[in-house]
Structures are given as structure tokens and as C-alpha cells.
Amino acid sequence: MLLRKTVLVVSLATAALLASAGTATAATPTAPAAPAASAPASTAAFAAAAAANPVIVVGGLSGVAVAYEPIAARLRADGYRTFIYQLPGLGLGDIPTSARAFAGYVEQVRASTGAATIDLVAHSEGGLVSRYYLKRLGGTANIGRYVSLGSPQYGTYVANIVAFLGLGSCAGIVACQQMTIGSAFLADLNAGDDTPGSVRYTTVRTLQDELVRPTGNAAVNDGATNVLIQAYCPLRLVGHLSLVLDGTAYTIVRGALTDGPVRPNCLAV
């Protein structure tokens, strides 16, 4: 019984984002798909989105690229040139190393689109990879907006629980070790200004996040817009994986990409 419980915890902590089977990768930017049939509210809104920064959706731990197609499809339907970045090795390795690879991908997207700046929508560990790129690799000059969805900005007890069960330090998974509350990686990342540069920072979190505990650790300081979904929509149930599927969460993302006020649509599907 203990073995079964242990396997369950490790599975939640290291493979929760494997929402569907697939082997899609994002090593080279590809042309975004044509906008879906569901168009924005007006032609003017669609044209504005098409002229806006390209958007990179940054995946999380164990998140294959295909798992992020739902939110990418919403962005494309709203006119955004959208790309998906799957973390190297599914994000199991060293986060700074993943961030350096991500820096190269940003340059590929800038070159392929001709855009000076890119916007980021990052889920879970992808938010930490993106923040490291911004804060430690000089990425602020290339990014206009940063939106994180359920990223353990200040760590999560779910990562600590593996050690608690006697399996060692996150069963040897480096990224899990680095997302542990109090890790050297997080101490470095969160030293000084949380929101460097002229980037507009937004974080989105949910009370039902089963992988980021406490859920307040998904917020950052120093002028970011930190949005708790249930502060606006108390009856909305959104889990960690659902942050990239939920309609209400998407309305927050869309508002952040247009520098609009926080006005979640609690009935969005």
C-alpha cells in the first residue's frame, strides 16, 4: 500500500502535465495555424491581435507540446501568431539550462516573425524557465508581456513531499529539487526585483491548484498583477492542468495581452 501511495505522489509531482499522449516538439518555430472559426468580437479586435506581439506558450513539467494546443488554438482564433515551446527533456532537468535553450527559441521566433518583442504565456515550470530567462539571461529587452499560469514562483510543498516519503531529494529529478520551497535555485531567482525591466508581469493562480501549495506561492512581488481566479469568480473550480483549458483563465490571459483591466468572465467556457 505504501508503495502504491508513493508511486501516486511521484506521478503527481513529476508527470501531472502529461495531459495527452504525443511526441510533438517545438525545437523549430513553425507557421501558426490559421485562425479557428470562432473569431474575436470585432474585426478591429482581430486586426489588433494580428498586429500584436507573437505569443509563445511555454509548457511545464512533463508537458508535451500537444497538451497546450487548446490555449494556443484560443490565441490563434483571436488573431495572435502563436507558438508552443516544449521544455527540453520535458522539463525534468536543470531549469537554468532549460532557460538557456528557451533563449535560443525566442531568437528563432523573433527571426521568423520579424517581431522585436514577444509575449509569453507560461504554465507551471514554464513560468520559472521564463522568469530565469528574463532575470538572469537578459531577456527583458525581447519580451513585452509575461503571463504565468500556476507557476510555483516561490516553490511548492508538493516537491518537498517526495523527500518526506523517504525517496531522497525529489527522486533525483533536478527540476523537482529546484521547485522545492527554500531551494538554492529559488533563492537566487527571487533575490532582488521579481519583475525586472519594462515587461508587464501577470500571474494567474487558483485555489484548487493541487500541485502548487500554498497557492499564494504562484504570485510574485514588485508591481506584478497577481490574479486569483476565485477572488472574482468564487464558484469557479480550476485545477492546475485546467489553467490552460479553462475559459475564465483564458479571459484573464487575453486581458493581460492587451494591457486591459482584470475582468474575468466567470461564465466563459
N, C-alpha and C positions, 0 to 999 in steps of 0.2 A: 504493500500500500504506500509506504514511504517513497519507494522508487517511482510509483505512478505519479504521486504528487510532485516529486522533484522534476520529472520529465515535463509535467504540465507547466510548472513555473518557468523552467528554462525555455520552453516553447513560447510562452507569452512574452518573455523578455527579449528573445532574440529573433523570433520569426513571425511576430504578430502582423507585420505589414505584407506578408505573402498572401495577398487577398485573392489572387487567382493564379493558376499555373501559366507559365510563359517564359520565354527566354529573350524578350526584346531588350536591346541595349540602346544607349544613347551616346556612343563614343563620337559619332559624327553627326552634326545637325542635318536634319532632313527637312525638306519643304513642308510647312504645316499643311494639314488637310484643309480642304475648302470648308468655309463656314457651314455649320449644320443648318437645317431648315428653320430652327427657332431663332429668329432674328431679334436684335435689340428693339427697344421700344420705338425707336425712330431711326430714319435713315441718317440723320445728323449724328446720332449717338454711335451708330455703326461706323460712320466715316471717321469720327473722332478716335474710336478704338483702333481702327486700322492704321491711323497715323501715329498712334502712341508707341511707346517703347515696346519692343518684343518682350515676351514673358517666358522665363524658364521656370518650369515646375520641377523642384528639386525633391527627389524621393528620399525616403527614410530607410531605417534599418530593415534589411531583408525585403525591401520594396522593389519588385520588378517594375520595369517601365510601364507595362500594360496596366498595372493597378492604378495608374494615375491618368489613364485615358478619360475617365468620367469628368474630372475637373478640367483637363485640357480641352475636352470637347465643349464644355460650357464657355471657356475663354475664347475658343475659335468661333463659336456661334455668336459671341459678342464682338467679333471682329479683330481679336488680338492674334498677332503672329506668335504662335505658342510652340515651345519645345519642351521635351521631358528629359531630365538628366537622372539616370540611374547611377547610384553611388558605386564606385569601384568595389568589386568583391562583395556587392550587396551591402556595403557599409559595415562589414564586420571588423575591418581593420582600423588602423590609426586615423583619427579624424583629421589632424593637420595634413596627413598625406592625401586623404580624400579631397581636402580643400585645395591643395596644390593642383591636383588633377582637374578639379572644378574650375580653377582659374583659367586653365587652358581651354576648357569648353566654352567659357564665357567669351574668350577671344575668338573662338571659331564662330559663335553665333553673331558677334559683332561684325566679323568679316563677311559672313554670308548674307547678312541683312543690311549692312551699311549703317547700322544704328550706332550712335555714340554711347548711348546708355541703355541698360537692360533693367527690367523689373524682375524680381524674384518672388515666387510663391513656394515656400519650403515647408515640407511636412516632417515632423518628428526630428530625427537626427539630421535631416537635411537642413534644418534651421541652424544647427550648430556648425555644420560644414560651411554654410553660407556666411554666418557671422564671423567665423575664423578667417575666411577669405576677405571679408570687409575690414576686419580689425587688425589682422596680422600680415596680410599679403597685399595691402594697398588697393583693395578692390573698390573703395568708396568712389573713386573717380569714374568707375564704369557702371555704377548701379544707381538707379533713380529711386526705386522703392523696394522695400524688404517687407514681406508679409510671411510670418511663421504661423503654422497650424500645429498646435500641440507639441512644440519643441521643448525638451527639458532644459531650458536655458540655465537653470541653477541646479540641475540634477534631479534624479528620481530615486525613490526608495525601492522601486521595482528592480533597479540594477543592484542595489545593496542586498536584496533578499537572497541572491544566489550564494553569496558568501555566508549569509546567516544559516543557510541549509547545510553548510559544510562542504560545498563543492569547490572551494577555492575562490579566487578572485574572478567572478563572472565566468567561471568555467573556461578561462583562458581567452575569452573574446575581448579584444582590446577596446573596441568601441563601447562595449558594456562597462568595462572598467572606467573609461573616461567619462561616462554619463552617470557614474555613481556620485551621490552627494558628497562634496568635500574632496573630489579628485584633484590632482595637480593640474590636469587639463582645464577643468572648470575654474579653478582659482586663477589661472593665467588668463583665460578668456574673459572673465568677469572683473579683472583688475582694471580700475580706471573707468573711463567712459563706456557705458554699454552701447551707445548709439553714435559712433564717430562719423565724421563727415557730414555732408548735406543730404544724405539718404533719409527718406521718410520711412520710419520704422513702425510697423504694426504687428502686434501679436494677437492671436486668437486662441482661446482656451475654453474648455468645457468641464463642468463639474463631474461629468460621467467618464472622464478620461481614466481608463483602467491601467494605463502604462506610465503616465506622468503623475506621480504622487509625491508631495502635495501638488494639487493642480495650480496653485499660485506660482510654482516654480517655472511655469511656462511663460511668465511675464518678464519684461526687462525694465530697467530704470532709465533715467536721464532723458526724459522727453518723448519716449515711445507712446504710441496709442495702444493701450492694452485692453483688449475686449474680451470680457467673459460673456459667453452667449446667454447664459441664464440670467444675467443682470437685466437683459432686455426681453428675453423670452423664457420665463421661468419654467414653463411646461415643456420646453424643447429638450428631448433626450438625444444627446450626440456623444458617441464614444470616440475613442482615439482614431480608429480606422475611418469612422464616419465623417470625420472632419474634411476629407477630400471627396465625400459623396453628398453631404447634406446641403440642401438648398439654402437654408438660413446662413450657414457658414459661408456659402458662396456669395451671398449678397454682401457680406462684410468684406470679403476679398475684392469684389467688384468696386465697392465704395472706396476701399483703400487705394486701388489702382487709379482712381480718378480724383484722389485727394478730397473726396467728399466727406460729409459728416457721417458719424456712426449711426446708421439707421437700418438695423437688420430687419428683414422681412420674416416675421415669425411663422408665416404660413407657406413659405416657399418650399417647393418640392425639388 
